[in-house]
Each structure stands twice: as C-alpha cells, then as structure tokens.
C-alpha cells in the first residue's frame, strides 16, 4: 500500500492556520486512512525550509510522495479541490475499490 508524505506550510498560530491544519488533518483521516505522514512546518520558525522549498504563500500543502510532486496554496476547506490539486482523487478511489 502506498504511503503519502505531505507537508503543510503555515505562518504562525493564527485562526487561519488552525483552520488549515484542521482541514488537512480531516482530509488525511477521511481520504488517506492511516497511510500518510503529515508534517506541519511553521515558516516563521523555519524560514530556511520555506526558502529551500520556494514557499511564497501560506498555507501551502505539498504532496512529496507518491510522485508527482503537487502543491495546493490557500484555502484548504474545499476537500474536493485539495484532493484534485494534490492528484489524490484517482489514488483514493482506486484504494477504496481495492478494500471492498
């Protein structure tokens, strides 16, 4: 089974940040079951990481594995938009069919 590696870049601990974290955790729990690693990275605490990854805006979620690398920037509350943007729609539906 594939393991999903995701990084969520945020700036500080604001209400917007908390919403982004909650939304991403909900998407991961519902759609990726327990086969994911989600790292939350505060660009204010780790600016070099943000620079290395060329993060220009927050929140930004990056899917590193499985390839291809995908990014979604901005509001993460629209589950479908996030799944499509990270190229997870097809992967999730195939995995769900296998588990039936």
VOPAGU-2260 file (C-alpha; in pm, 1 decimal, decimal comma):
REM VOPAGU-2260
SITE   aa  ch    i         X         Y         Z
SITE  UNK   A    0       0,0       0,0       0,0
SITE  UNK   A    1     127,6     349,6     -86,7
SITE  UNK   A    2     234,0     587,4     187,0
SITE  UNK   A    3     153,2     955,5     134,6
SITE  UNK   A    4     405,7    1214,6     250,5
SITE  UNK   A    5     257,2    1561,1     290,9
SITE  UNK   A    6     397,3    1887,2     427,1
SITE  UNK   A    7     175,1    2173,8     534,9
SITE  UNK   A    8     349,2    2510,9     549,4
SITE  UNK   A    9     186,1    2771,4     774,2
SITE  UNK   A   10     283,8    3110,2     919,3
SITE  UNK   A   11     243,0    3134,8    1296,1
SITE  UNK   A   12     -52,0    3021,5    1505,2
SITE  UNK   A   13    -346,3    3220,5    1377,4
SITE  UNK   A   14    -712,1    3123,5    1332,6
SITE  UNK   A   15    -641,9    3081,0     958,6
SITE  UNK   A   16    -351,9    2848,9    1037,1
SITE  UNK   A   17    -561,8    2643,3    1277,4
SITE  UNK   A   18    -835,6    2607,1    1012,9
SITE  UNK   A   19    -580,0    2492,1     755,0
SITE  UNK   A   20    -432,9    2234,4     993,9
SITE  UNK   A   21    -777,6    2104,3    1091,4
SITE  UNK   A   22    -892,1    2086,2     728,8
SITE  UNK   A   23    -580,1    1898,6     618,7
SITE  UNK   A   24    -598,5    1656,2     911,7
SITE  UNK   A   25    -964,3    1585,9     830,8
SITE  UNK   A   26    -885,5    1521,5     463,9
SITE  UNK   A   27    -599,1    1290,6     557,1
SITE  UNK   A   28    -806,0    1093,1     808,9
SITE  UNK   A   29   -1105,8    1057,1     579,1
SITE  UNK   A   30    -936,7    1002,0     244,1
SITE  UNK   A   31    -591,6     862,7     318,1
SITE  UNK   A   32    -683,3     645,0     617,2
SITE  UNK   A   33    -369,5     568,6     815,2
SITE  UNK   A   34    -123,1     560,1     526,1
SITE  UNK   A   35       3,6     916,3     546,9
SITE  UNK   A   36     264,1    1131,3     716,3
SITE  UNK   A   37     165,9    1494,9     761,7
SITE  UNK   A   38     429,0    1740,6     879,1
SITE  UNK   A   39     322,0    2091,1     980,2
SITE  UNK   A   40     600,7    2342,2     924,6
SITE  UNK   A   41     581,7    2697,8    1058,3
SITE  UNK   A   42     773,3    2918,1     814,4
SITE  UNK   A   43     825,9    3178,8    1087,9
SITE  UNK   A   44    1016,5    2923,1    1294,0
SITE  UNK   A   45    1192,7    2754,6     999,8
SITE  UNK   A   46    1236,0    3019,6     728,2
SITE  UNK   A   47    1522,5    2834,8     560,4
SITE  UNK   A   48    1296,4    2535,4     489,6
SITE  UNK   A   49    1040,1    2765,8     332,0
SITE  UNK   A   50    1308,0    2928,2     119,2
SITE  UNK   A   51    1453,3    2591,7      13,0
SITE  UNK   A   52    1108,4    2468,4     -89,8
SITE  UNK   A   53    1022,7    2801,8    -256,3
SITE  UNK   A   54     714,3    2855,4     -39,8
SITE  UNK   A   55     581,8    3200,9    -127,9
SITE  UNK   A   56     241,9    3192,3      44,2
SITE  UNK   A   57      74,8    3011,3     331,1
SITE  UNK   A   58     -96,6    2786,4     385,4
SITE  UNK   A   59      65,6    2563,6     126,3
SITE  UNK   A   60      38,5    2185,9     127,2
SITE  UNK   A   61     293,6    1983,9     -67,7
SITE  UNK   A   62     249,9    1618,6    -162,2
SITE  UNK   A   63     600,9    1477,4    -189,7
SITE  UNK   A   64     518,4    1107,7    -221,1
SITE  UNK   A   65     399,6     930,0    -422,1
SITE  UNK   A   66     517,1    1123,0    -728,1
SITE  UNK   A   67     444,7    1353,9    -894,5
SITE  UNK   A   68     509,7    1641,3    -654,6
SITE  UNK   A   69     196,2    1856,8    -618,0
SITE  UNK   A   70     109,1    2178,1    -430,5
SITE  UNK   A   71    -209,4    2347,5    -319,1
SITE  UNK   A   72    -188,4    2706,3    -194,9
SITE  UNK   A   73    -452,0    2893,5       3,2
SITE  UNK   A   74    -783,8    2783,6     147,0
SITE  UNK   A   75    -786,0    2411,2     223,5
SITE  UNK   A   76   -1150,5    2390,4     330,8
SITE  UNK   A   77   -1273,0    2263,4      -8,5
SITE  UNK   A   78   -1194,9    1889,8      20,9
SITE  UNK   A   79   -1251,2    1811,1    -348,5
SITE  UNK   A   80   -1029,2    2097,8    -461,5
SITE  UNK   A   81    -748,4    1980,7    -233,7
SITE  UNK   A   82    -780,1    1617,5    -347,5
SITE  UNK   A   83    -776,4    1717,4    -714,7
SITE  UNK   A   84    -494,3    1966,7    -663,6
SITE  UNK   A   85    -277,0    1706,9    -492,0
SITE  UNK   A   86    -367,5    1446,5    -755,1
SITE  UNK   A   87    -521,7    1220,2    -490,7
SITE  UNK   A   88    -869,9    1167,7    -636,6
SITE  UNK   A   89    -777,4     875,8    -858,7
SITE  UNK   A   90    -542,9     724,8    -596,8
SITE  UNK   A   91    -806,1     741,8    -323,1
SITE  UNK   A   92   -1082,9     589,9    -538,2
SITE  UNK   A   93    -857,1     303,4    -654,6
SITE  UNK   A   94    -750,4     225,7    -296,0
SITE  UNK   A   95   -1114,1     232,5    -178,1
SITE  UNK   A   96   -1217,8     -10,6    -453,4
SITE  UNK   A   97    -936,8    -249,8    -357,8
SITE  UNK   A   98   -1053,0    -253,2       3,5
SITE  UNK   A   99   -1408,5    -356,5     -80,2
